[in-house]
């Protein structure tokens, strides 16, 4: 082949690879994750082959090829069907009393295309009144909740909580008794709940941190300035 023909072939390969990537981005989460990965690998191979034709220096070819492979892996991890867990709703089901613990319920939603096995550690408490995230950031609650979560037993105690694709599951978190509960009804205390929710996707162990607080004065659940990602 002449130099011109080689250059033309390289641009054709590069264009074909990029077109396949664009098509995959358009339909990524509607396609089986492994099929998505196989097609992305073909697109990467086309682009790597184009670099061997368009770039004359070996070091440039190696750098370009490694860059394409790394970007392809990141794209697969972010775009292919896999579990994507988030906290959709928070409900204070029951305040604690001297006879029994209260209950905060989290509704977990799997927005991904593959079911997930979830294990969580959690903590909740009736605290002094906080009306804003700024108020809460000035307290020592972040260190306190980190310690509680580090020591907390997993839920469920054995196995995992199944969250089907596009489905939901409920996680109940006990709220221990505190004398502050007596003034909660007057809007003079808050309830804070935090959790670390762990699950696996295709390759990695994921951990979602969650923390919100509420009071009768605010009338809604607000995000903490910590333990949220």
C-alpha positions, 0 to 999 in steps of 0.5 A: 500500500502507498502512504496515502492508502495507509493514511486513508485506511487509518482514518476509516478505522478510526471513524468506524471505531468512533461511530461504534462508540457513539452508537453504544453511548446511545443504547448503552444501558439497554444492552446486556453489559457483556455484549456492550463490553464486547462491542466496546472492545471491537471499537477499541481494537479498530481505533488502536489499529488506526493509530498504528497506521496514522502514527509513525513513532512506536511510543506514540502508538503505545501511549495512544493504545493504552489511553483508548483501553483505559477510557474504554474500561471507564466507559464500560464501567459507567455506561453498561448495565449494572446495579445503581443503588440510591436512597429514594425515600426516608420515613420516620415510622415511629419515635422511640420510647422507654419501652421500645426503639423508634424506626426510620425506614429507608426506601432503596431504589436500584436504578440500574439494569442488573439486580443487586445484593445490598448490605448496610450498616446504619445508625440513628439518634434523637439529637439536639435541634438542628434547623440547617446543614450549617448548624449540623456542621458546627456540631460533633455529629460527624465524628460521632456517626462515623464511630457508630457506623464503624461499630454497627452490625450489618443489616441483614445480619446474614446474607444480603438484601436483594434489590431487583433491577428497577425495583425497591427494597426497604431498610429499617433502622432502629432509633434508640431511646433518648430523653430528647424524644419528649421535646421532639413533639414541641420541635425542640429536637431532631432525628438524624439517620446515617447509613453506609450501603454496600453492594457489588457491581460487575467488578468493584465493591461500591459504597454509598454513604447517606445521612439526613436529618429532620425535625418538626420545625423543618418539616422535611428531611435535609441532607447532612453536610457529611456522610453523603456521596 
